[in-house]
């Protein structure tokens, strides 16, 4: 079986699907790997490192002509057109909101597995690319905000007086949110957290955060650890409660996403106006419509003296770690689905069934 690793084409993307260490492991397991020249350069992995790991270097035609094409981002139409009939794609696809991509794969006669559709079950944890990338994003989000904020995060006592600690408010205690809590606490900030799932309260408190509790209702739907739906009435109650916390915050980080739907609006224009001059907001959901009124995709803007960061691809800002973790996720997933000679196609197996988007 030949595995092809192309250079990512998406704007602002610096990750690569396989790193030299993982290539070496796959080659030792009997797979052949072809890497597009320069595919790892933005992640600081050189062509020589891939060659030394046992990969062949090739052009686009050779890479896209592989039996399996491994990518980070969903392919563009031109990439699908270069894949051979019967080949298999493994990448993030976001199929619920990307019907055209699914249809293009069907029309091209290729199979497609989506890394974002892997079930969140215990035996699939090592394949969970959503979690590995969100972990890094939560860390980097705090660093971005700390770098932008015009003050330090911890309390500091000096001869000239005592500096009070900064206050950080985080929306969402999922993987990204929990890592943001831990990072902000390590940097010495006071951290307050809002999440509509009451079961996250204990996790927040264990990391040293204060949980902002909103009484839930029957409209909240949780499936597989994800929030699938919530009423406008609940969101309004949540906004009313957190408004005073936002008013006193130095940093606000929002992480709330609903798979297949527009991100919920959590921070209104009035809330932004209420914040202190010089405070910072980072909207991690900006690519799916945003949690914050006024956030702009891939832009850092100032509104009413508040800096709003709208970085859509935070893991890509840590390309070495992000590529390394993603490559290990994809390796574990690939070894689950295949032998060195081909796919097992265990159609009723839970991980296969959940992640297989198109079967030609």
C-alpha positions as CSV (number, residue, x, y, z in Angstrom):
1,X,0.0,0.0,0.0
2,X,1.3,3.4,-1.0
3,X,0.6,6.4,1.3
4,X,0.8,9.9,-0.2
5,X,1.4,13.0,1.8
6,X,0.7,16.3,-0.1
7,X,1.6,19.8,0.9
8,X,-1.4,21.5,2.4
9,X,-3.0,24.1,0.2
10,X,-5.2,25.9,2.6
11,X,-4.2,29.5,3.4
12,X,-2.4,30.0,6.7
13,X,-1.9,26.2,7.1
14,X,1.5,25.1,8.4
15,X,0.8,21.6,9.5
16,X,1.6,18.4,7.6
17,X,-0.2,15.0,7.9
18,X,2.9,12.8,8.6
19,X,6.1,13.7,10.4
20,X,9.4,11.9,9.7
21,X,9.3,9.9,12.9
22,X,5.8,8.6,12.0
23,X,6.9,7.9,8.4
24,X,9.8,5.8,9.8
25,X,7.4,3.8,11.9
26,X,5.0,3.2,9.0
27,X,7.8,2.2,6.7
28,X,9.0,-0.3,9.3
29,X,5.5,-1.7,9.4
30,X,5.6,-2.4,5.6
31,X,3.9,0.7,4.2
32,X,5.4,2.7,1.3
33,X,5.2,6.5,1.8
34,X,5.5,9.2,-0.8
35,X,5.8,12.8,0.4
36,X,5.5,15.9,-1.8
37,X,8.7,17.9,-1.9
38,X,8.4,20.7,0.7
39,X,5.3,19.3,2.4
40,X,6.9,19.6,5.8
41,X,8.8,22.8,5.4
42,X,6.3,25.1,7.2
43,X,6.4,22.6,10.1
44,X,10.2,22.7,10.1
45,X,10.6,19.2,8.7
46,X,13.0,19.0,5.8
47,X,13.0,16.8,2.7
48,X,16.2,15.1,3.9
49,X,14.5,14.2,7.2
50,X,11.7,12.4,5.2
51,X,14.2,10.7,2.9
52,X,16.2,9.5,5.9
53,X,13.0,8.2,7.5
54,X,12.4,6.0,4.4
55,X,9.9,8.1,2.4
56,X,10.2,8.8,-1.3
57,X,9.9,12.4,-2.4
58,X,7.6,13.1,-5.3
59,X,5.6,15.7,-7.2
60,X,1.9,16.3,-6.9
61,X,1.0,13.6,-9.6
62,X,2.9,10.9,-7.7
63,X,1.5,11.8,-4.3
64,X,-2.1,12.2,-5.4
65,X,-1.8,8.9,-7.4
66,X,-1.2,7.0,-4.1
67,X,-3.5,4.3,-2.8
68,X,-4.2,6.4,0.3
69,X,-3.9,10.2,0.5
70,X,-3.3,11.6,4.0
71,X,-4.1,15.2,4.6
72,X,-4.9,17.6,7.4
73,X,-7.5,19.8,5.7
74,X,-10.4,18.8,3.5
75,X,-9.2,18.5,-0.1
76,X,-9.9,21.1,-2.7
77,X,-11.6,20.1,-6.0
78,X,-8.3,20.1,-7.9
79,X,-6.9,17.7,-5.3
80,X,-9.8,15.3,-5.6
81,X,-9.5,15.4,-9.4
82,X,-5.9,14.2,-9.2
83,X,-6.7,11.1,-7.1
84,X,-7.2,7.8,-8.8
85,X,-10.5,5.9,-8.8
86,X,-10.7,3.5,-5.8
87,X,-8.2,5.5,-3.8
88,X,-8.9,6.5,-0.2
89,X,-8.7,9.9,1.4
90,X,-8.1,10.4,5.2
91,X,-8.4,14.0,6.4
92,X,-10.6,16.4,8.3
93,X,-13.7,16.7,6.1
94,X,-16.5,18.4,8.3
95,X,-18.9,16.4,6.1
96,X,-22.1,17.7,8.0
97,X,-21.4,21.2,6.5
98,X,-19.5,20.2,3.4
99,X,-22.0,18.4,1.2
100,X,-20.2,19.5,-2.0
101,X,-17.0,17.8,-0.9
102,X,-18.8,14.5,-0.1
103,X,-20.5,14.6,-3.5
104,X,-17.2,15.3,-5.3
105,X,-15.6,12.3,-3.6
106,X,-18.6,10.1,-4.7
107,X,-18.4,11.4,-8.3
108,X,-14.6,10.7,-8.3
109,X,-15.1,7.2,-7.1
110,X,-12.8,7.6,-4.0
111,X,-13.4,6.4,-0.5
112,X,-13.2,9.0,2.3
113,X,-12.7,8.8,6.1
114,X,-13.0,12.0,8.2
115,X,-10.8,12.5,11.2
116,X,-13.4,14.8,12.8
117,X,-16.0,11.9,12.7
118,X,-14.0,9.4,14.7
119,X,-16.3,8.4,17.6
120,X,-15.2,9.7,21.0
121,X,-14.9,6.4,22.7
122,X,-12.2,5.1,25.0
123,X,-10.5,2.8,22.5
124,X,-10.3,5.6,19.9
125,X,-8.6,8.1,22.2
126,X,-5.2,7.8,20.4
127,X,-6.9,8.6,17.1
128,X,-8.8,11.6,18.4
129,X,-7.3,14.4,16.3
130,X,-10.0,16.9,17.4
131,X,-8.8,16.6,21.0
132,X,-5.1,16.6,20.2
133,X,-5.4,19.8,18.2
134,X,-7.9,21.5,20.6
135,X,-5.4,20.9,23.5
136,X,-2.7,22.9,21.7
137,X,-5.2,25.5,20.7
138,X,-6.3,26.1,24.3
139,X,-2.7,26.6,25.4
140,X,-1.8,28.9,22.5
141,X,-5.0,31.0,22.9
142,X,-3.9,32.0,26.4
143,X,-0.4,32.8,25.2
144,X,-1.8,35.0,22.3
145,X,-4.0,36.9,24.8
146,X,-1.3,37.3,27.3
147,X,1.0,38.7,24.6
148,X,-1.6,41.2,23.5
149,X,-2.7,42.3,26.9
150,X,-0.9,45.4,28.2
151,X,-0.4,43.9,31.7
152,X,0.9,40.8,33.4
153,X,-1.3,37.8,34.4
154,X,0.0,37.0,37.9
155,X,-0.1,39.0,41.1
156,X,3.3,40.6,41.7
157,X,4.6,42.4,44.8
158,X,7.3,44.9,44.1
159,X,8.9,47.8,46.1
160,X,6.7,50.2,44.1
161,X,3.5,48.4,45.1
162,X,1.5,45.2,44.4
163,X,0.1,44.4,41.0
164,X,-3.3,42.6,41.1
165,X,-3.7,39.4,39.0
166,X,-5.5,39.6,35.7
167,X,-8.9,38.0,35.4
168,X,-9.6,35.5,32.6
169,X,-13.1,34.4,31.7
170,X,-13.4,31.2,29.5
171,X,-16.5,30.0,27.7
172,X,-16.6,26.3,27.3
173,X,-14.8,23.6,29.4
174,X,-14.2,21.1,26.6
175,X,-10.6,20.1,25.6
176,X,-9.6,23.5,24.5
177,X,-11.2,25.3,27.4
178,X,-9.7,23.0,30.0
179,X,-6.2,23.5,28.6
180,X,-6.8,27.3,28.5
181,X,-7.9,27.1,32.2
182,X,-4.7,25.2,33.2
183,X,-2.5,27.5,31.2
184,X,-4.0,30.7,32.5
185,X,-3.8,29.4,36.1
186,X,-0.1,28.4,35.6
187,X,0.5,32.0,34.5
188,X,-1.1,33.2,37.7
189,X,-4.4,34.6,36.5
190,X,-7.8,34.4,38.3
191,X,-9.9,32.1,36.0
192,X,-13.7,32.0,35.8
193,X,-15.4,29.5,33.5
194,X,-18.9,29.2,31.9
195,X,-20.2,25.9,30.4
196,X,-23.7,24.7,29.8
197,X,-22.8,21.2,30.9
198,X,-23.1,21.0,34.7
199,X,-20.8,17.9,34.8
200,X,-17.8,20.0,33.8
201,X,-18.0,21.9,37.1
202,X,-15.8,19.4,38.9
203,X,-13.2,19.5,36.1
204,X,-13.0,23.2,36.1
205,X,-12.6,23.4,39.9
206,X,-9.9,20.7,39.9
207,X,-7.8,23.0,37.6
208,X,-8.3,25.9,40.0
209,X,-11.1,27.7,38.0
210,X,-14.3,29.2,39.4
211,X,-17.4,27.8,37.7
212,X,-20.1,30.2,36.7
213,X,-23.2,28.1,37.1
214,X,-26.2,28.6,34.9
215,X,-29.3,26.5,35.8
216,X,-29.9,24.1,32.8
217,X,-33.1,23.1,31.1
218,X,-34.5,20.4,28.8
219,X,-33.3,22.2,25.7
220,X,-29.7,21.2,26.2
221,X,-28.9,18.2,24.1
222,X,-25.6,16.4,24.6
223,X,-24.4,13.5,22.3
224,X,-21.0,11.9,22.5
225,X,-19.7,14.7,24.7
226,X,-20.8,17.4,22.2
227,X,-23.5,20.0,22.7
228,X,-25.9,19.3,19.8
229,X,-28.5,21.9,20.7
230,X,-29.5,24.6,23.1
231,X,-32.5,27.0,23.3
232,X,-32.3,30.8,22.7
233,X,-33.9,31.2,26.2
234,X,-31.0,29.3,27.9
235,X,-28.4,31.3,25.9
236,X,-30.1,34.5,27.1
237,X,-30.0,33.4,30.7
238,X,-26.3,32.5,30.3
239,X,-25.5,35.9,28.8
240,X,-27.2,37.7,31.6
241,X,-25.3,35.8,34.3
242,X,-21.9,36.1,32.7
243,X,-22.3,39.8,31.6
244,X,-21.0,41.0,35.0
245,X,-18.0,38.6,34.9
246,X,-17.1,39.8,31.4
247,X,-17.3,43.4,32.5
248,X,-14.6,42.8,35.1
249,X,-12.4,40.5,32.8
250,X,-9.1,41.4,31.3
251,X,-9.2,38.4,28.9
252,X,-12.2,36.5,27.5
253,X,-11.7,33.3,25.5
254,X,-14.6,31.6,23.8
255,X,-14.5,28.0,22.6
256,X,-18.1,27.0,22.1
257,X,-18.9,25.0,18.9
258,X,-22.0,23.0,17.9
259,X,-21.0,20.4,15.3
260,X,-22.8,21.0,11.9
261,X,-24.3,24.3,13.0
262,X,-23.3,27.9,13.4
263,X,-21.4,28.7,16.6
264,X,-23.6,30.1,19.3
265,X,-23.4,33.9,20.0
266,X,-22.1,34.3,23.6
267,X,-20.6,37.7,23.8
268,X,-22.8,40.5,22.6
269,X,-21.9,44.0,21.4
270,X,-23.1,45.4,24.8
271,X,-20.8,43.1,26.6
272,X,-17.8,44.1,24.5
273,X,-18.7,47.8,25.2
274,X,-18.8,47.1,28.9
275,X,-15.3,45.7,29.1
276,X,-12.3,47.7,30.3
277,X,-10.2,49.7,27.9
278,X,-7.2,47.5,26.9
279,X,-8.9,44.1,27.6
280,X,-8.6,41.3,25.1
281,X,-11.1,38.7,23.6
282,X,-10.1,35.7,21.6
283,X,-12.9,34.0,19.6
284,X,-11.9,30.4,18.9
285,X,-15.2,29.8,17.0
286,X,-14.7,32.6,14.5
287,X,-14.5,30.2,11.5
288,X,-18.0,28.8,12.3
289,X,-19.6,32.2,12.6
290,X,-18.1,33.2,15.9
291,X,-19.1,33.4,19.6
292,X,-18.3,37.1,19.7
293,X,-20.1,40.0,18.1
294,X,-17.5,41.9,16.1
295,X,-14.9,39.2,15.7
296,X,-13.5,39.0,12.2
297,X,-12.0,35.9,10.5
298,X,-8.2,35.9,10.7
299,X,-8.1,39.5,11.8
300,X,-7.2,41.2,15.0
301,X,-9.4,44.3,15.5
302,X,-10.0,46.9,18.1
303,X,-13.6,47.9,19.1
304,X,-14.4,50.3,21.9
305,X,-10.8,49.9,23.2
306,X,-11.1,46.1,23.3
307,X,-8.8,44.0,21.1
308,X,-10.7,41.0,19.5
309,X,-8.5,38.2,18.0
310,X,-10.2,36.1,15.3
311,X,-7.5,33.5,14.5
312,X,-9.2,30.6,12.8
313,X,-6.4,28.0,12.9
314,X,-4.6,28.2,16.2
315,X,-3.0,24.7,16.1
316,X,-1.2,25.8,12.9
317,X,0.6,28.4,15.0
318,X,2.3,25.5,16.8
319,X,3.1,23.5,13.6
320,X,5.8,21.2,15.1
321,X,3.6,19.9,18.0
322,X,0.4,20.0,16.0
323,X,1.8,18.0,13.1
324,X,3.5,15.5,15.5
325,X,0.3,14.8,17.4
326,X,-1.9,14.7,14.2
327,X,0.6,12.3,12.6
328,X,0.3,10.0,15.6
329,X,-3.5,10.2,15.5
330,X,-3.6,9.3,11.8
331,X,-1.0,6.5,12.2
332,X,-3.1,4.8,14.9
333,X,-6.3,5.3,12.8
334,X,-4.6,3.9,9.7
335,X,-3.3,0.9,11.5
336,X,-6.8,0.2,12.9
337,X,-8.3,0.4,9.4
338,X,-5.6,-1.4,7.4
339,X,-2.9,-3.9,7.0
340,X,0.2,-3.0,4.9
341,X,-1.6,-4.7,2.0
342,X,-5.0,-3.0,2.1
343,X,-8.1,-1.9,4.0
344,X,-10.0,-4.3,6.2
345,X,-13.4,-2.7,5.5
346,X,-15.0,-3.9,8.7
347,X,-18.2,-2.1,8.0
348,X,-20.0,-2.8,11.2
349,X,-17.0,-2.0,13.5
350,X,-17.8,1.2,15.5
351,X,-14.8,3.3,14.5
352,X,-15.0,2.4,10.8
353,X,-18.7,2.9,10.7
354,X,-18.5,6.3,12.4
355,X,-15.7,7.8,10.4
356,X,-16.4,6.4,6.9
357,X,-18.0,9.2,4.9
358,X,-17.8,7.8,1.3
359,X,-17.4,4.2,0.1
360,X,-17.0,3.9,-3.6
